[in-house]
């Protein structure tokens, strides 16, 4: 069997969704729509957070970081797939594949760390409001955000560098629409037990443990909500928490089913659709669920629009 190093491979070929020729156009249209909404929603959130000083708070600092990484996360996975569909080439260079693998892992890992930090921020704000300005001061928030990025980027670097030295079987056809690390490992001929051990340790640290912290934080938050005397206020709080948890379950659930499933289970076709959920759907939902439903964002948007007299009709819609 012919063995090849990564550096000797010039081009990789994606199978993508070629097994579903009748729905490829529909998948392309859905992915394009998700990507455009992701870009518009997250760019809007970042812009309005910068422009309105009332949104210079810990919560919106974390949300801006989440929006920024969601743009990169979605772009690294969906943009090449959309471009390949239009061009009909379905190829990627060695350097492009390595870069795509690293960026996807880095953005995904960073989000895994950032989401429990955001849940902790909400826990302190709701359950310990008097000490919130002291606990979540600006320096602490910057350190948390920077630590999330460093953790995500370093773990992604470890995973990517553990795969690149491995020898390939000469087959350069990736059964995926992106250079997803699990799909790339299918091309490797040598023993991958060390790489799988590294991925297992990182996956356990970044998936079930953060999800457990989020669940604990929201359990305390829900306990506080139950003490709210106003039925309307309690209903709105429950609605917000439910929406947040729905996005968390979508993101962590799909990632858990991919990275912590038994090695004997071969579900590459299912993995492609799972990847669309955490690389396309959740980045699209995050700005809608976390921010665009918030009263503070609507007020900030009204302030920006009121400066333009032609936006009166749009302002009335926001009321």
Secondary structure, DSSP 8 states (H G I E B T S, - for coil): ---B-GGG--EEEE-TTGGGTTTHHHHHHHHHHHHHHHHHHHHHHHHHHHH-GGG-SHHHHHHHHHHHHHHHHHIIIIIHHHHHHHHT--EEEHHHHHHHHHHHHHHHHHHHHHHHHHHHHHHHHHHSGGGHHHHT-HHHHHHHHHHHHHHHHHHHHHHHHHHHTS-B-S--EESSSS--HHHHHTTB-S--HHHHHHHHHHHHHHTHHHHHHHHHHHHHHHHHHTT---HHHHHHHHHHHHHHHHHHHHHHHHHHHHHSS-TT---HHHHHHHHHIIIIIHHHHHHIIIIITSHHHHHHHHHHHHTSGGGHHHHHHH-
